[in-house]
Amino acid sequence: MTIRLYDTSARQIRDFTPLVPGCVSIYLCGATVQAAPHIGHIRSGLNFDIMRRWFSHRGYDVTFVRNVTDIDDKIIKKSAEQGRPWWSIGYANEVAFNEAYDALGCLRPTYEPRATGHIPEMIEMMRGLIERGHAYAADGNVYFDVRSFPGYLELSNQELDSLRQPSGEGETGKRDARDFAMWKAAKEGEPSWETPWGRGRPGWHLECSAMAHKYLGSAFDIHGGGVDLVFPHHENEIAQAKAFGDDFAMYWAHNAWVTMSGEKMSKSLGNSVLVSEMVKRWRPIVLRYYLGTPHYRSMIEYSEEALHEAEAAFARIEGFVQRVVEKAGTVEPAAEVPPAFAEAMDDDLGVPQALAIVHTTVRQGNSALTADDKEAAVARLAELRAMLGVLGLDPLDERWSGGAERGEDLHGVVDSLVRLVLDQRQAARGRKDYATADAIRDQLQQSGLAIEDTPSGPRWSLS
């Protein structure tokens, strides 16, 4: 089956046809490194990591570019407030983002360019746009003339006459209030670079158009990012790139937010949940399950209860894996995933439907174990590992199982051991041997564990 993706620009699901047969080029708007990442930031990285893995599984050669915006108004403001160099703030947070991506099992991008490393490419693009009549210099700024580009606002489906374009301080000399800044004139004490139009620094939108052109050429397959970037960022990227002469992205894919109390998770709202803190409380593989398994275009409402449910669901998967390994040794992943799983993933990365196949396979495998059918249990584990590998959730992958020193990885070992004991307790309850079941529970509690019986199965925590 052909992979199909929801294209924001077409407002419908389209069959995916690559520009180059057998190859896929993806540009993802990455971190603006003004602060450490919360789980809302990392969701985008996870969603597109799964997309990348699925294309690779389907045999495509994937080039994946994820940029770093290391200069913007907020970074400069924090530099002034904290008395630290802007580049110091940016680099520290860039490291924090990469640590978060690594912790949650995201593959490293093919290229990860920084905005400040591509000033010459930005100057070249501005020069070309000015020559073509799509941009103009004024008071040291360089603006894009939105009326010069007929396709402006087609991505976000807005009317130009009703547009209210965000403007920053110092953006003087505009011919039209809706024109947007590609280059901002230098201010005293702020970082700046020399250009033919005076010293200044890049606007947010210009950098991505320039970097996508450098690393992926004048046309590439997929441009991704959060749904909040559709306007103004992606709309302005398209205007710059196409007015410059590029075909730019063939498909636009946008992931939804992580919300708290119905609001987008945001540092400015004070409702962030930092990844660095979350991995101290939750195993990273459980966080990946929680953030990566809803459909990428569906909102996730953050709650501790939902995380507990994700933890319990993933524990059922791990429990089956552990039992088969104990019985049969290491089982290699199957070469192919089950057809129903592939069909779900091909249909706009239908991870929730694919995950249903994962849990069905676990149930079938557990039934095989109960029937002492080792061959069937091993076959189900091979299928399961193939599916979990696509999702980046294979507990036997060395990323999760080998050589880690963090305490959360020890949690995984303890969890597997406790699950084995809880399975014995469940078996005792099943045969109505309540005395043995209670004795097992009491022994666990004496060891410092609290056991809670829930509709989805027993759950343990440190008491």
C-alpha positions, -999 to +999 in steps of 0.1 A: +000+000+000+012+035-007+020+057+023-006+084+027-001+117+046-023+145+056-011+176+038-019+208+055-016+228+023-041+205+005-063+200+036-066+164+029-048+131+030-027+125-001-008+096-015+029+102-009+050+103-041+087+112-035+106+136-057+134+110-061+122+074-062+133+055-031+144+086-012+126+109+013+138+144+023+123+159+055+129+194+070+116+197+106+115+231+124+135+223+155+142+240+188+143+277+195+169+275+223+157+302+246+150+277+275+152+240+283+126+218+266+093+207+280+074+176+268+053+197+244+085+206+225+097+171+224+064+157+211+072+171+177+106+154+176+090+121+186+063+123+160+087+130+132+111+104+145+083+078+141+076+091+106+113+088+097+115+053+111+084+042+091+098+055+059+131+037+066+112+005+074+094+008+040+128+009+023+133+046+017+166+064+021+157+093+045+175+126+047+162+143+079+171+179+087+161+195+120+174+230+125+183+250+157+172+286+160+200+300+182+192+337+178+159+354+183+142+382+204+136+360+234+172+347+236+185+383+234+161+395+261+172+367+284+208+376+277+202+411+289+182+399+320+208+374+330+239+392+321+251+362+300+262+361+264+234+352+240+254+323+226+259+308+260+222+307+267+215+292+233+242+266+235+232+254+270+196+250+259+206+233+226+225+207+247+194+203+269+173+197+238+196+171+224+198+153+258+160+152+258+158+138+222+184+112+232+167+103+264+134+096+246+150+076+219+149+099+189+174+091+161+199+119+155+191+140+124+211+137+092+219+174+096+212+198+124+222+233+112+222+264+134+207+296+121+238+317+130+260+294+109+241+303+077+242+341+075+258+340+040+230+319+027+204+343+041+222+373+025+221+355-008+184+348-005+176+384+005+197+397-024+178+375-049+144+385-034+152+422-037+164+418-073+131+401-081+110+428-065+097+407-036+117+424-008+131+459+000+155+475+025+144+502+049+161+517+079+186+488+080+158+463+080+149+440+050+112+433+045+093+408+024+065+425+003+036+402+009+015+418-019+042+408-044+035+371-039+000+360-050+001+327-032+006+343+002-016+328+030-027+297+010-012+274+036-031+290+065-062+298+044-065+334+054-075+366+036-047+392+032-071+421+039-080+407+073-044+398+082-027+412+113+010+405+109+030+402+141+057+430+143+086+434+165+102+465+181+123+485+157+106+473+126+104+507+109+101+517+073+075+492+062+056+499+030+027+478+043+021+469+080+016+433+069+051+430+054+073+408+075+110+412+086+136+390+070+165+410+085+164+433+116+186+463+119+213+462+146+206+476+181+232+487+205+245+458+226+228+431+205+245+406+183+248+416+146+263+406+113+274+428+083+252+428+052+249+450+021+220+468+039+238+474+072+246+454+103+217+434+118+205+399+126+182+374+109+144+373+112+129+340+124+114+330+090+144+337+067+167+312+084+146+281+077+140+290+040+178+295+036+188+263+054+162+241+037+176+254+004+212+246+013+206+211+027+177+198+006+179+219-025+152+239-043+126+212-038+121+186-011+094+162+000+081+170+035+082+201+058+071+194+093+065+212+126+040+221+153+005+232+142+013+266+158+039+273+131+015+272+102+012+310+106+032+331+105+064+310+103+056+284+076+035+308+056+064+332+055+089+305+047+069+295+017+066+331+005+104+336+007+114+303-008+089+303-037+095+340-045+132+332-046+125+305-072+123+273-052+095+248-054+101+242-017+081+215+002+057+191-016+039+181+016+033+199+049+028+179+081+019+194+114+017+178+148-008+189+175+000+203+209+004+189+244-021+209+265-026+214+302-061+225+313-070+230+277-041+254+270-011+248+248+019+239+270+041+269+270+069+284+291+052+318+290+021+304+306+041+288+334+026+254+328+057+236+314+067+201+323+105+200+317+118+168+302+148+169+325+124+167+355+100+142+339+127+116+333+135+116+370+100+106+378+091+084+348+111+060+327+120+076+294+106+047+274+072+052+292+074+089+283+080+080+247+050+056+248+028+084+263+038+111+239+044+090+207+014+067+206-015+092+202-021+102+166+003+130+157-026+153+147-045+148+180-041+170+210-027+153+242-041+166+275-014+161+301-023+144+333-006+122+358-034+097+355-028+093+317+009+087+324+001+060+349-022+044+323+007+046+297+030+030+322+006+001+329+000-005+292+037-006+284+043-028+314+020-054+299+041-053+267+074-056+287+060-084+308+053-106+277+087-098+262+104-108+294+086-140+298+093-152+263+130-143+267+132-163+299+116-192+282+133-191+248+162-167+250+167-137+227+143-135+198+153-114+168+127-090+152+108-103+122+118-089+088+083-076+083+056-062+105+020-077+104+000-065+075-026-048+097+001-028+114+016-017+081-018-007+068-024+015+099+010+031+096+006+037+059-026+055+065-013+089+078+009+073+104-021+057+123-001+049+154-032+043+177-046+017+152-011+002+149-008+000+186-040-020+188-022-046+167+007-045+191-016-052+221-034-079+202-001-096+195+008-094+232-025-111+241-020-138+215+015-143+228+004-146+264-022-172+254+005-191+237+026-191+268-003-202+289-008-231+265+029-238+266+032-232+229+068-220+228+069-218+190+038-195+187+051-173+216+084-168+199+067-160+166+045-134+183+076-118+200+094-116+167+064-097+152+062-076+183+098-065+182+094-055+145+065-033+154+080-018+185+112-011+166+092+011+142+078+030+171+111+032+189+097+012+218+115-021+217+126-028+253+153-052+240+169-026+219+203-016+233+191+020+235+168+010+263+184-022+277+221-019+275+249+000+292+228+028+307+238+042+341+207+063+349+185+053+378+154+052+356+169+022+337+173+003+370+136+011+375+130-010+343+148-040+357+129-037+390+096-034+371+102-066+351+110-085+383+080-071+402+058-079+372+068-116+373+058-117+410+025-099+403+018-124+375+022-152+401-002-134+424-027-130+395-025-167+388-031-175+424-062-152+424-073-168+392-074-203+408-090-187+439-059-193+461-064-161+479-042-170+508-012-173+485-022-141+466-024-121+499+009-136+511+026-124+479+011-089+483+022-087+519+057-098+510+059-071+483+046-045+508+072-055+533+098-049+506+086-013+503+062-017+474+026-006+473+003-027+452-029-013+437-055-035+419-070-016+390-094-026+362-064-027+338-044-049+362-022-045+393+000-015+395+030-011+418+048+020+432+073+027+460+054+030+493 
